[in-house]
Amino acid sequence: MTVPGHLEPGTWIAYSLAVIASWVRGYLTSGCAAETLLLALGPPNHWTVPKYTLIAILNTAWGLAATSWLFHTIFTVVCWPLVLATCALQYAVVSSFTRGRLRRLWKDAHFTRDRVAIFGIPTLRLDTGIAGLVTLRGITISLLDMVIELHGVEICE
C-alpha cells in the first residue's frame, strides 16, 4: 500500500545504501582507511602522541575534508604520501627496500634508520651583511624527530 506523497521503505533502503557506498568509496580513495589500518595494526610508535589519538585526528580531518570536493582532493593529495612515509617508518622491509632504491638514485646521501645525511653539497652563499662565504660540509635530517643538523659550518672572509 502506497500513500501518496510518501516513498516506500525499499526506496529509503536503496537511497541509504547509495549514500553509504559513496561515503565508503570516498573514505577508501582518500587514503584515510589505509593510514588508519597502518597506524592501528602497526608496531608501537616512538612518538609522544598515542596512536589512537593520531587515528582520531586523522579521521576527524577526513570527516571535515569530506564536506567539500576541494578539501577532499587536498586531503587525498596529502594523505597518500603520508601512507608511504608511515610504511617506510614503521616496517623494516619497506624501509630497507626504500633505502636501497634511494641509494641508487642519490649516491651522495647516506641512509641510516630514520636519518638522511648529505655531504659534499655545493657551497651556500648567504648575503647577510657579512663579507665572506658561508660553507656547509653536510646536513643530517632526522625523519622521526623532524630535526635538521648542520655539520662543518665555516664562515670565511
PyMOL commands that set and color helices and strands:
alter all, ss='L'
color gray80, all
select helices_A, chain A and resi 9-29+32-41+51-65+69-90+92-105
alter helices_A, ss='H'
color red, helices_A
select strands_A, chain A and resi 109-112+115-119+133-135+138-142+147-151+154-156
alter strands_A, ss='S'
color yellow, strands_A
deselect
rebuild
show_as cartoon
